């Protein structure tokens, strides 16, 4: 059985600021990508049972889309998180 954190431990972790580090965010994205790929067949089966989606449709509308977004953010997170100058006030 896996560990399920309670609300208080989640608040403590959030308040620690650890989730603000880019390295933490990238690691979480990598873990999410690995998990999606690991359970891809189970996701396909569940979406077929619930919504009658074929594995191709699941790839196009669900997993492929999310994996593409994860890859984009892993590649561009440093630039996206960089400080930006505010727009000039006209």
C-alpha positions, 0 to 999 in steps of 0.5 A: 500500500502506498503512502497517502499524505494527509492535508497537514503534511501537504500544507507543511510541504507547500509552506516549506517552499520546496515546490518552488525550485525548478529542479523539483518541478522538473523532477515531478514532471519527469515522474508524471511522464514515467507514470503515464508511460508505465500505466499507459495500457491500464489507462487505455483499458479504463478509458475504453471501459468508461468511454469506449475510446480506442487506444488511438483516440486515447493517445490523441485526446488524452495521453499523447496530449499530456505527454507532449505538454510535459515535454514542452515544459521540461524543455522550456521551464527555465525560460518560462520561469525566468523573471520578466520585466513588467510591461510599461504603463502607458 
